[in-house]
Amino acid sequence: MVKIEVLVKVNSKESKVLFDSDLRKYIVYLQSKPINNKANKELLKIVKKFFKAEKVDIVSGFQTNTKTMDIVNPRNKINT
């Protein structure tokens, strides 16, 4: 299991994941708005697909745009 820091940008034109080497964080752009947990659900789906992980969880930051996430058995390389 690997822990990562994620900065979430909601209401974007497209969903994508980028790594910012200056911030040392992943930036995840989501199409969803942060209403009724839609953005967190999309975040879990996008991050799981991006890392080809077995499971992903939000550890902290459920109601903020900066989150700590656990990535279980990622098949793609994770920058730190």
PDB file of N, CA, C and O in Angstrom:
ATOM      1  N   MET A   1       0.845  -1.175   0.000  1.00  0.00           N
ATOM      2  CA  MET A   1       0.000   0.000   0.000  1.00  0.00           C
ATOM      3  C   MET A   1       0.892   1.241   0.000  1.00  0.00           C
ATOM      4  O   MET A   1       1.913   1.290   0.686  1.00  0.00           O
ATOM      5  N   VAL A   2       0.489   2.234  -0.778  1.00  0.00           N
ATOM      6  CA  VAL A   2       1.240   3.479  -0.909  1.00  0.00           C
ATOM      7  C   VAL A   2       0.312   4.641  -0.569  1.00  0.00           C
ATOM      8  O   VAL A   2      -0.850   4.653  -0.974  1.00  0.00           O
ATOM      9  N   LYS A   3       0.834   5.626   0.183  1.00  0.00           N
ATOM     10  CA  LYS A   3       0.074   6.839   0.491  1.00  0.00           C
ATOM     11  C   LYS A   3       0.511   7.943  -0.459  1.00  0.00           C
ATOM     12  O   LYS A   3       1.702   8.125  -0.711  1.00  0.00           O
ATOM     13  N   ILE A   4      -0.469   8.682  -0.986  1.00  0.00           N
ATOM     14  CA  ILE A   4      -0.146   9.829  -1.839  1.00  0.00           C
ATOM     15  C   ILE A   4      -0.963  11.038  -1.408  1.00  0.00           C
ATOM     16  O   ILE A   4      -2.029  10.906  -0.806  1.00  0.00           O
ATOM     17  N   GLU A   5      -0.444  12.215  -1.727  1.00  0.00           N
ATOM     18  CA  GLU A   5      -1.158  13.467  -1.514  1.00  0.00           C
ATOM     19  C   GLU A   5      -1.753  13.898  -2.846  1.00  0.00           C
ATOM     20  O   GLU A   5      -1.085  13.851  -3.879  1.00  0.00           O
ATOM     21  N   VAL A   6      -2.997  14.313  -2.816  1.00  0.00           N
ATOM     22  CA  VAL A   6      -3.707  14.668  -4.041  1.00  0.00           C
ATOM     23  C   VAL A   6      -4.344  16.043  -3.880  1.00  0.00           C
ATOM     24  O   VAL A   6      -4.948  16.342  -2.850  1.00  0.00           O
ATOM     25  N   LEU A   7      -4.205  16.870  -4.900  1.00  0.00           N
ATOM     26  CA  LEU A   7      -4.896  18.149  -4.976  1.00  0.00           C
ATOM     27  C   LEU A   7      -5.993  17.988  -6.015  1.00  0.00           C
ATOM     28  O   LEU A   7      -5.719  17.639  -7.163  1.00  0.00           O
ATOM     29  N   VAL A   8      -7.231  18.240  -5.617  1.00  0.00           N
ATOM     30  CA  VAL A   8      -8.377  17.994  -6.489  1.00  0.00           C
ATOM     31  C   VAL A   8      -8.902  19.310  -7.053  1.00  0.00           C
ATOM     32  O   VAL A   8      -9.099  20.282  -6.323  1.00  0.00           O
ATOM     33  N   LYS A   9      -9.123  19.322  -8.362  1.00  0.00           N
ATOM     34  CA  LYS A   9      -9.732  20.461  -9.057  1.00  0.00           C
ATOM     35  C   LYS A   9     -11.059  19.973  -9.636  1.00  0.00           C
ATOM     36  O   LYS A   9     -11.076  19.128 -10.531  1.00  0.00           O
ATOM     37  N   VAL A  10     -12.157  20.502  -9.130  1.00  0.00           N
ATOM     38  CA  VAL A  10     -13.477  20.041  -9.569  1.00  0.00           C
ATOM     39  C   VAL A  10     -14.030  20.915 -10.688  1.00  0.00           C
ATOM     40  O   VAL A  10     -13.511  21.994 -10.973  1.00  0.00           O
ATOM     41  N   ASN A  11     -15.090  20.423 -11.311  1.00  0.00           N
ATOM     42  CA  ASN A  11     -15.806  21.153 -12.357  1.00  0.00           C
ATOM     43  C   ASN A  11     -14.891  21.480 -13.545  1.00  0.00           C
ATOM     44  O   ASN A  11     -14.971  22.570 -14.112  1.00  0.00           O
ATOM     45  N   SER A  12     -14.032  20.539 -13.913  1.00  0.00           N
ATOM     46  CA  SER A  12     -13.113  20.715 -15.042  1.00  0.00           C
ATOM     47  C   SER A  12     -13.755  20.220 -16.330  1.00  0.00           C
ATOM     48  O   SER A  12     -14.756  19.504 -16.299  1.00  0.00           O
ATOM     49  N   LYS A  13     -13.180  20.600 -17.450  1.00  0.00           N
ATOM     50  CA  LYS A  13     -13.704  20.167 -18.749  1.00  0.00           C
ATOM     51  C   LYS A  13     -13.493  18.680 -18.970  1.00  0.00           C
ATOM     52  O   LYS A  13     -14.322  18.019 -19.596  1.00  0.00           O
ATOM     53  N   GLU A  14     -12.375  18.145 -18.455  1.00  0.00           N
ATOM     54  CA  GLU A  14     -12.103  16.719 -18.607  1.00  0.00           C
ATOM     55  C   GLU A  14     -11.482  16.176 -17.330  1.00  0.00           C
ATOM     56  O   GLU A  14     -10.886  16.918 -16.550  1.00  0.00           O
ATOM     57  N   SER A  15     -11.629  14.884 -17.129  1.00  0.00           N
ATOM     58  CA  SER A  15     -11.028  14.220 -15.976  1.00  0.00           C
ATOM     59  C   SER A  15      -9.636  13.740 -16.361  1.00  0.00           C
ATOM     60  O   SER A  15      -9.459  13.082 -17.386  1.00  0.00           O
ATOM     61  N   LYS A  16      -8.636  14.078 -15.524  1.00  0.00           N
ATOM     62  CA  LYS A  16      -7.269  13.634 -15.796  1.00  0.00           C
ATOM     63  C   LYS A  16      -6.439  13.711 -14.523  1.00  0.00           C
ATOM     64  O   LYS A  16      -6.808  14.383 -13.560  1.00  0.00           O
ATOM     65  N   VAL A  17      -5.311  13.007 -14.541  1.00  0.00           N
ATOM     66  CA  VAL A  17      -4.391  12.968 -13.407  1.00  0.00           C
ATOM     67  C   VAL A  17      -3.020  13.423 -13.889  1.00  0.00           C
ATOM     68  O   VAL A  17      -2.510  12.924 -14.892  1.00  0.00           O
ATOM     69  N   LEU A  18      -2.426  14.372 -13.172  1.00  0.00           N
ATOM     70  CA  LEU A  18      -1.087  14.873 -13.486  1.00  0.00           C
ATOM     71  C   LEU A  18      -0.249  14.870 -12.215  1.00  0.00           C
ATOM     72  O   LEU A  18      -0.791  14.953 -11.112  1.00  0.00           O
ATOM     73  N   PHE A  19       1.074  14.776 -12.363  1.00  0.00           N
ATOM     74  CA  PHE A  19       1.965  14.883 -11.208  1.00  0.00           C
ATOM     75  C   PHE A  19       2.700  16.204 -11.289  1.00  0.00           C
ATOM     76  O   PHE A  19       3.330  16.502 -12.304  1.00  0.00           O
ATOM     77  N   ASP A  20       2.629  17.004 -10.230  1.00  0.00           N
ATOM     78  CA  ASP A  20       3.335  18.279 -10.154  1.00  0.00           C
ATOM     79  C   ASP A  20       4.611  18.056  -9.341  1.00  0.00           C
ATOM     80  O   ASP A  20       4.555  17.874  -8.125  1.00  0.00           O
ATOM     81  N   SER A  21       5.752  18.072 -10.018  1.00  0.00           N
ATOM     82  CA  SER A  21       7.019  17.785  -9.341  1.00  0.00           C
ATOM     83  C   SER A  21       7.418  18.895  -8.367  1.00  0.00           C
ATOM     84  O   SER A  21       8.135  18.632  -7.401  1.00  0.00           O
ATOM     85  N   ASP A  22       6.968  20.125  -8.602  1.00  0.00           N
ATOM     86  CA  ASP A  22       7.267  21.214  -7.671  1.00  0.00           C
ATOM     87  C   ASP A  22       6.496  21.040  -6.363  1.00  0.00           C
ATOM     88  O   ASP A  22       7.062  21.188  -5.279  1.00  0.00           O
ATOM     89  N   LEU A  23       5.216  20.728  -6.468  1.00  0.00           N
ATOM     90  CA  LEU A  23       4.384  20.522  -5.278  1.00  0.00           C
ATOM     91  C   LEU A  23       4.579  19.135  -4.670  1.00  0.00           C
ATOM     92  O   LEU A  23       4.246  18.909  -3.507  1.00  0.00           O
ATOM     93  N   ARG A  24       5.125  18.199  -5.471  1.00  0.00           N
ATOM     94  CA  ARG A  24       5.285  16.799  -5.062  1.00  0.00           C
ATOM     95  C   ARG A  24       3.930  16.171  -4.737  1.00  0.00           C
ATOM     96  O   ARG A  24       3.800  15.378  -3.804  1.00  0.00           O
ATOM     97  N   LYS A  25       2.918  16.552  -5.540  1.00  0.00           N
ATOM     98  CA  LYS A  25       1.561  16.038  -5.369  1.00  0.00           C
ATOM     99  C   LYS A  25       0.972  15.710  -6.726  1.00  0.00           C
ATOM    100  O   LYS A  25       1.389  16.242  -7.756  1.00  0.00           O
ATOM    101  N   TYR A  26       0.004  14.831  -6.699  1.00  0.00           N
ATOM    102  CA  TYR A  26      -0.792  14.579  -7.894  1.00  0.00           C
ATOM    103  C   TYR A  26      -1.912  15.601  -7.931  1.00  0.00           C
ATOM    104  O   TYR A  26      -2.503  15.927  -6.901  1.00  0.00           O
ATOM    105  N   ILE A  27      -2.200  16.103  -9.118  1.00  0.00           N
ATOM    106  CA  ILE A  27      -3.338  16.996  -9.316  1.00  0.00           C
ATOM    107  C   ILE A  27      -4.349  16.219 -10.140  1.00  0.00           C
ATOM    108  O   ILE A  27      -4.049  15.743 -11.235  1.00  0.00           O
ATOM    109  N   VAL A  28      -5.552  16.099  -9.593  1.00  0.00           N
ATOM    110  CA  VAL A  28      -6.601  15.335 -10.260  1.00  0.00           C
ATOM    111  C   VAL A  28      -7.715  16.297 -10.646  1.00  0.00           C
ATOM    112  O   VAL A  28      -8.326  16.939  -9.792  1.00  0.00           O
ATOM    113  N   TYR A  29      -7.965  16.384 -11.944  1.00  0.00           N
ATOM    114  CA  TYR A  29      -9.034  17.224 -12.471  1.00  0.00           C
ATOM    115  C   TYR A  29     -10.276  16.360 -12.639  1.00  0.00           C
ATOM    116  O   TYR A  29     -10.227  15.300 -13.262  1.00  0.00           O
ATOM    117  N   LEU A  30     -11.392  16.822 -12.076  1.00  0.00           N
ATOM    118  CA  LEU A  30     -12.641  16.071 -12.119  1.00  0.00           C
ATOM    119  C   LEU A  30     -13.730  16.885 -12.791  1.00  0.00           C
ATOM    120  O   LEU A  30     -13.770  18.107 -12.648  1.00  0.00           O
ATOM    121  N   GLN A  31     -14.601  16.227 -13.514  1.00  0.00           N
ATOM    122  CA  GLN A  31     -15.727  16.900 -14.142  1.00  0.00           C
ATOM    123  C   GLN A  31     -16.852  17.147 -13.144  1.00  0.00           C
ATOM    124  O   GLN A  31     -17.650  18.066 -13.327  1.00  0.00           O
ATOM    125  N   SER A  32     -16.923  16.350 -12.108  1.00  0.00           N
ATOM    126  CA  SER A  32     -17.998  16.451 -11.115  1.00  0.00           C
ATOM    127  C   SER A  32     -17.857  17.701 -10.263  1.00  0.00           C
ATOM    128  O   SER A  32     -16.773  18.264 -10.111  1.00  0.00           O
ATOM    129  N   LYS A  33     -18.994  18.115  -9.712  1.00  0.00           N
ATOM    130  CA  LYS A  33     -19.012  19.180  -8.724  1.00  0.00           C
ATOM    131  C   LYS A  33     -19.022  18.527  -7.345  1.00  0.00           C
ATOM    132  O   LYS A  33     -19.471  17.390  -7.200  1.00  0.00           O
ATOM    133  N   PRO A  34     -18.528  19.241  -6.331  1.00  0.00           N
ATOM    134  CA  PRO A  34     -18.469  18.649  -4.988  1.00  0.00           C
ATOM    135  C   PRO A  34     -19.827  18.670  -4.282  1.00  0.00           C
ATOM    136  O   PRO A  34     -19.974  19.256  -3.209  1.00  0.00           O
ATOM    137  N   ILE A  35     -20.793  18.034  -4.887  1.00  0.00           N
ATOM    138  CA  ILE A  35     -22.151  17.987  -4.344  1.00  0.00           C
ATOM    139  C   ILE A  35     -22.551  16.522  -4.184  1.00  0.00           C
ATOM    140  O   ILE A  35     -22.331  15.712  -5.086  1.00  0.00           O
ATOM    141  N   ASN A  36     -23.137  16.184  -3.038  1.00  0.00           N
ATOM    142  CA  ASN A  36     -23.607  14.818  -2.759  1.00  0.00           C
ATOM    143  C   ASN A  36     -22.515  13.765  -2.956  1.00  0.00           C
ATOM    144  O   ASN A  36     -22.791  12.655  -3.409  1.00  0.00           O
ATOM    145  N   ASN A  37     -21.278  14.118  -2.614  1.00  0.00           N
ATOM    146  CA  ASN A  37     -20.143  13.181  -2.669  1.00  0.00           C
ATOM    147  C   ASN A  37     -19.776  12.737  -4.089  1.00  0.00           C
ATOM    148  O   ASN A  37     -19.021  11.780  -4.260  1.00  0.00           O
ATOM    149  N   LYS A  38     -20.302  13.423  -5.105  1.00  0.00           N
ATOM    150  CA  LYS A  38     -20.033  13.029  -6.494  1.00  0.00           C
ATOM    151  C   LYS A  38     -18.558  13.156  -6.849  1.00  0.00           C
ATOM    152  O   LYS A  38     -18.009  12.287  -7.526  1.00  0.00           O
ATOM    153  N   ALA A  39     -17.907  14.233  -6.399  1.00  0.00           N
ATOM    154  CA  ALA A  39     -16.495  14.445  -6.731  1.00  0.00           C
ATOM    155  C   ALA A  39     -15.616  13.365  -6.092  1.00  0.00           C
ATOM    156  O   ALA A  39     -14.698  12.861  -6.738  1.00  0.00           O
ATOM    157  N   ASN A  40     -15.881  13.008  -4.845  1.00  0.00           N
ATOM    158  CA  ASN A  40     -15.083  11.960  -4.189  1.00  0.00           C
ATOM    159  C   ASN A  40     -15.260  10.617  -4.884  1.00  0.00           C
ATOM    160  O   ASN A  40     -14.296   9.865  -5.029  1.00  0.00           O
ATOM    161  N   LYS A  41     -16.470  10.309  -5.310  1.00  0.00           N
ATOM    162  CA  LYS A  41     -16.718   9.048  -6.018  1.00  0.00           C
ATOM    163  C   LYS A  41     -15.971   9.020  -7.352  1.00  0.00           C
ATOM    164  O   LYS A  41     -15.367   8.009  -7.712  1.00  0.00           O
ATOM    165  N   GLU A  42     -16.016  10.139  -8.083  1.00  0.00           N
ATOM    166  CA  GLU A  42     -15.282  10.208  -9.353  1.00  0.00           C
ATOM    167  C   GLU A  42     -13.777  10.120  -9.097  1.00  0.00           C
ATOM    168  O   GLU A  42     -13.057   9.462  -9.848  1.00  0.00           O
ATOM    169  N   LEU A  43     -13.300  10.780  -8.039  1.00  0.00           N
ATOM    170  CA  LEU A  43     -11.880  10.739  -7.682  1.00  0.00           C
ATOM    171  C   LEU A  43     -11.413   9.300  -7.466  1.00  0.00           C
ATOM    172  O   LEU A  43     -10.380   8.899  -8.002  1.00  0.00           O
ATOM    173  N   LEU A  44     -12.154   8.530  -6.699  1.00  0.00           N
ATOM    174  CA  LEU A  44     -11.783   7.136  -6.438  1.00  0.00           C
ATOM    175  C   LEU A  44     -11.713   6.337  -7.732  1.00  0.00           C
ATOM    176  O   LEU A  44     -10.790   5.548  -7.933  1.00  0.00           O
ATOM    177  N   LYS A  45     -12.683   6.543  -8.602  1.00  0.00           N
ATOM    178  CA  LYS A  45     -12.736   5.815  -9.877  1.00  0.00           C
ATOM    179  C   LYS A  45     -11.550   6.181 -10.776  1.00  0.00           C
ATOM    180  O   LYS A  45     -10.900   5.300 -11.339  1.00  0.00           O
ATOM    181  N   ILE A  46     -11.272   7.475 -10.908  1.00  0.00           N
ATOM    182  CA  ILE A  46     -10.202   7.966 -11.787  1.00  0.00           C
ATOM    183  C   ILE A  46      -8.825   7.520 -11.276  1.00  0.00           C
ATOM    184  O   ILE A  46      -7.992   7.061 -12.057  1.00  0.00           O
ATOM    185  N   VAL A  47      -8.591   7.654  -9.978  1.00  0.00           N
ATOM    186  CA  VAL A  47      -7.289   7.295  -9.408  1.00  0.00           C
ATOM    187  C   VAL A  47      -7.060   5.784  -9.498  1.00  0.00           C
ATOM    188  O   VAL A  47      -5.952   5.343  -9.803  1.00  0.00           O
ATOM    189  N   LYS A  48      -8.086   5.001  -9.239  1.00  0.00           N
ATOM    190  CA  LYS A  48      -7.964   3.541  -9.342  1.00  0.00           C
ATOM    191  C   LYS A  48      -7.593   3.134 -10.767  1.00  0.00           C
ATOM    192  O   LYS A  48      -6.730   2.281 -10.972  1.00  0.00           O
ATOM    193  N   LYS A  49      -8.245   3.746 -11.739  1.00  0.00           N
ATOM    194  CA  LYS A  49      -7.971   3.440 -13.145  1.00  0.00           C
ATOM    195  C   LYS A  49      -6.567   3.912 -13.545  1.00  0.00           C
ATOM    196  O   LYS A  49      -5.846   3.188 -14.232  1.00  0.00           O
ATOM    197  N   PHE A  50      -6.176   5.118 -13.122  1.00  0.00           N
ATOM    198  CA  PHE A  50      -4.888   5.694 -13.487  1.00  0.00           C
ATOM    199  C   PHE A  50      -3.718   4.828 -13.006  1.00  0.00           C
ATOM    200  O   PHE A  50      -2.775   4.577 -13.755  1.00  0.00           O
ATOM    201  N   PHE A  51      -3.789   4.375 -11.751  1.00  0.00           N
ATOM    202  CA  PHE A  51      -2.704   3.574 -11.185  1.00  0.00           C
ATOM    203  C   PHE A  51      -2.893   2.077 -11.409  1.00  0.00           C
ATOM    204  O   PHE A  51      -2.041   1.276 -11.025  1.00  0.00           O
ATOM    205  N   LYS A  52      -4.003   1.703 -12.027  1.00  0.00           N
ATOM    206  CA  LYS A  52      -4.338   0.281 -12.207  1.00  0.00           C
ATOM    207  C   LYS A  52      -4.218  -0.438 -10.866  1.00  0.00           C
ATOM    208  O   LYS A  52      -3.572  -1.480 -10.748  1.00  0.00           O
ATOM    209  N   ALA A  53      -4.861   0.152  -9.866  1.00  0.00           N
ATOM    210  CA  ALA A  53      -4.766  -0.342  -8.496  1.00  0.00           C
ATOM    211  C   ALA A  53      -5.894  -1.313  -8.175  1.00  0.00           C
ATOM    212  O   ALA A  53      -6.964  -1.294  -8.783  1.00  0.00           O
ATOM    213  N   GLU A  54      -5.612  -2.149  -7.208  1.00  0.00           N
ATOM    214  CA  GLU A  54      -6.608  -3.093  -6.723  1.00  0.00           C
ATOM    215  C   GLU A  54      -7.709  -2.352  -5.964  1.00  0.00           C
ATOM    216  O   GLU A  54      -8.891  -2.672  -6.084  1.00  0.00           O
ATOM    217  N   LYS A  55      -7.290  -1.342  -5.171  1.00  0.00           N
ATOM    218  CA  LYS A  55      -8.232  -0.590  -4.350  1.00  0.00           C
ATOM    219  C   LYS A  55      -7.630   0.767  -4.030  1.00  0.00           C
ATOM    220  O   LYS A  55      -6.413   0.893  -3.893  1.00  0.00           O
ATOM    221  N   VAL A  56      -8.484   1.791  -3.908  1.00  0.00           N
ATOM    222  CA  VAL A  56      -8.047   3.111  -3.456  1.00  0.00           C
ATOM    223  C   VAL A  56      -9.019   3.610  -2.394  1.00  0.00           C
ATOM    224  O   VAL A  56     -10.216   3.327  -2.445  1.00  0.00           O
ATOM    225  N   ASP A  57      -8.486   4.351  -1.436  1.00  0.00           N
ATOM    226  CA  ASP A  57      -9.306   4.915  -0.361  1.00  0.00           C
ATOM    227  C   ASP A  57      -8.854   6.332  -0.073  1.00  0.00           C
ATOM    228  O   ASP A  57      -7.676   6.662  -0.203  1.00  0.00           O
ATOM    229  N   ILE A  58      -9.806   7.166   0.321  1.00  0.00           N
ATOM    230  CA  ILE A  58      -9.489   8.497   0.825  1.00  0.00           C
ATOM    231  C   ILE A  58      -9.282   8.347   2.328  1.00  0.00           C
ATOM    232  O   ILE A  58     -10.175   7.893   3.042  1.00  0.00           O
ATOM    233  N   VAL A  59      -8.096   8.731   2.803  1.00  0.00           N
ATOM    234  CA  VAL A  59      -7.765   8.605   4.218  1.00  0.00           C
ATOM    235  C   VAL A  59      -8.158   9.867   4.971  1.00  0.00           C
ATOM    236  O   VAL A  59      -8.704   9.797   6.072  1.00  0.00           O
ATOM    237  N   SER A  60      -7.878  11.027   4.370  1.00  0.00           N
ATOM    238  CA  SER A  60      -8.251  12.296   4.997  1.00  0.00           C
ATOM    239  C   SER A  60      -8.532  13.325   3.911  1.00  0.00           C
ATOM    240  O   SER A  60      -8.082  13.189   2.773  1.00  0.00           O
ATOM    241  N   GLY A  61      -9.288  14.361   4.284  1.00  0.00           N
ATOM    242  CA  GLY A  61      -9.618  15.428   3.354  1.00  0.00           C
ATOM    243  C   GLY A  61     -10.916  15.204   2.603  1.00  0.00           C
ATOM    244  O   GLY A  61     -11.056  15.639   1.460  1.00  0.00           O
ATOM    245  N   PHE A  62     -11.867  14.528   3.235  1.00  0.00           N
ATOM    246  CA  PHE A  62     -13.129  14.205   2.569  1.00  0.00           C
ATOM    247  C   PHE A  62     -13.883  15.449   2.091  1.00  0.00           C
ATOM    248  O   PHE A  62     -14.595  15.394   1.089  1.00  0.00           O
ATOM    249  N   GLN A  63     -13.730  16.570   2.803  1.00  0.00           N
ATOM    250  CA  GLN A  63     -14.470  17.775   2.447  1.00  0.00           C
ATOM    251  C   GLN A  63     -13.561  18.925   2.034  1.00  0.00           C
ATOM    252  O   GLN A  63     -13.976  20.083   2.055  1.00  0.00           O
ATOM    253  N   THR A  64     -12.317  18.609   1.655  1.00  0.00           N
ATOM    254  CA  THR A  64     -11.393  19.640   1.187  1.00  0.00           C
ATOM    255  C   THR A  64     -10.841  19.236  -0.175  1.00  0.00           C
ATOM    256  O   THR A  64     -11.079  18.124  -0.646  1.00  0.00           O
ATOM    257  N   ASN A  65     -10.105  20.145  -0.802  1.00  0.00           N
ATOM    258  CA  ASN A  65      -9.542  19.808  -2.115  1.00  0.00           C
ATOM    259  C   ASN A  65      -8.159  19.159  -2.013  1.00  0.00           C
ATOM    260  O   ASN A  65      -7.614  18.725  -3.027  1.00  0.00           O
ATOM    261  N   THR A  66      -7.586  19.085  -0.815  1.00  0.00           N
ATOM    262  CA  THR A  66      -6.331  18.379  -0.600  1.00  0.00           C
ATOM    263  C   THR A  66      -6.634  17.102   0.169  1.00  0.00           C
ATOM    264  O   THR A  66      -7.196  17.142   1.263  1.00  0.00           O
ATOM    265  N   LYS A  67      -6.259  15.980  -0.408  1.00  0.00           N
ATOM    266  CA  LYS A  67      -6.617  14.689   0.181  1.00  0.00           C
ATOM    267  C   LYS A  67      -5.389  13.797   0.316  1.00  0.00           C
ATOM    268  O   LYS A  67      -4.433  13.910  -0.452  1.00  0.00           O
ATOM    269  N   THR A  68      -5.433  12.919   1.295  1.00  0.00           N
ATOM    270  CA  THR A  68      -4.456  11.849   1.434  1.00  0.00           C
ATOM    271  C   THR A  68      -5.166  10.567   1.042  1.00  0.00           C
ATOM    272  O   THR A  68      -6.266  10.280   1.515  1.00  0.00           O
ATOM    273  N   MET A  69      -4.518   9.795   0.166  1.00  0.00           N
ATOM    274  CA  MET A  69      -5.141   8.574  -0.338  1.00  0.00           C
ATOM    275  C   MET A  69      -4.218   7.381  -0.161  1.00  0.00           C
ATOM    276  O   MET A  69      -2.996   7.505  -0.235  1.00  0.00           O
ATOM    277  N   ASP A  70      -4.822   6.221   0.075  1.00  0.00           N
ATOM    278  CA  ASP A  70      -4.109   4.948   0.080  1.00  0.00           C
ATOM    279  C   ASP A  70      -4.348   4.263  -1.253  1.00  0.00           C
ATOM    280  O   ASP A  70      -5.485   4.156  -1.711  1.00  0.00           O
ATOM    281  N   ILE A  71      -3.267   3.797  -1.876  1.00  0.00           N
ATOM    282  CA  ILE A  71      -3.346   3.067  -3.136  1.00  0.00           C
ATOM    283  C   ILE A  71      -2.864   1.640  -2.859  1.00  0.00           C
ATOM    284  O   ILE A  71      -1.715   1.439  -2.465  1.00  0.00           O
ATOM    285  N   VAL A  72      -3.730   0.662  -3.061  1.00  0.00           N
ATOM    286  CA  VAL A  72      -3.398  -0.736  -2.781  1.00  0.00           C
ATOM    287  C   VAL A  72      -2.998  -1.441  -4.074  1.00  0.00           C
ATOM    288  O   VAL A  72      -3.749  -1.452  -5.049  1.00  0.00           O
ATOM    289  N   ASN A  73      -1.808  -2.024  -4.066  1.00  0.00           N
ATOM    290  CA  ASN A  73      -1.264  -2.787  -5.198  1.00  0.00           C
ATOM    291  C   ASN A  73      -1.341  -2.058  -6.541  1.00  0.00           C
ATOM    292  O   ASN A  73      -1.945  -2.563  -7.487  1.00  0.00           O
ATOM    293  N   PRO A  74      -0.727  -0.867  -6.628  1.00  0.00           N
ATOM    294  CA  PRO A  74      -0.720  -0.174  -7.922  1.00  0.00           C
ATOM    295  C   PRO A  74       0.180  -0.897  -8.921  1.00  0.00           C
ATOM    296  O   PRO A  74       1.263  -1.365  -8.567  1.00  0.00           O
ATOM    297  N   ARG A  75      -0.270  -0.983 -10.156  1.00  0.00           N
ATOM    298  CA  ARG A  75       0.561  -1.601 -11.193  1.00  0.00           C
ATOM    299  C   ARG A  75       1.333  -0.545 -11.969  1.00  0.00           C
ATOM    300  O   ARG A  75       2.317  -0.868 -12.635  1.00  0.00           O
ATOM    301  N   ASN A  76       0.908   0.696 -11.897  1.00  0.00           N
ATOM    302  CA  ASN A  76       1.650   1.794 -12.518  1.00  0.00           C
ATOM    303  C   ASN A  76       2.541   2.443 -11.469  1.00  0.00           C
ATOM    304  O   ASN A  76       2.220   2.436 -10.280  1.00  0.00           O
ATOM    305  N   LYS A  77       3.661   3.004 -11.911  1.00  0.00           N
ATOM    306  CA  LYS A  77       4.622   3.645 -11.015  1.00  0.00           C
ATOM    307  C   LYS A  77       3.996   4.868 -10.352  1.00  0.00           C
ATOM    308  O   LYS A  77       3.254   5.623 -10.981  1.00  0.00           O
ATOM    309  N   ILE A  78       4.310   5.047  -9.075  1.00  0.00           N
ATOM    310  CA  ILE A  78       3.828   6.203  -8.323  1.00  0.00           C
ATOM    311  C   ILE A  78       5.008   7.108  -8.026  1.00  0.00           C
ATOM    312  O   ILE A  78       6.001   6.671  -7.446  1.00  0.00           O
ATOM    313  N   ASN A  79       4.904   8.376  -8.424  1.00  0.00           N
ATOM    314  CA  ASN A  79       5.927   9.377  -8.109  1.00  0.00           C
ATOM    315  C   ASN A  79       5.711   9.860  -6.684  1.00  0.00           C
ATOM    316  O   ASN A  79       4.577   9.965  -6.216  1.00  0.00           O
ATOM    317  N   THR A  80       6.807  10.151  -6.002  1.00  0.00           N
ATOM    318  CA  THR A  80       6.688  10.686  -4.644  1.00  0.00           C
ATOM    319  C   THR A  80       7.618  11.849  -4.452  1.00  0.00           C
ATOM    320  O   THR A  80       7.660  12.434  -3.369  1.00  0.00           O
TER     321      THR A  80
END
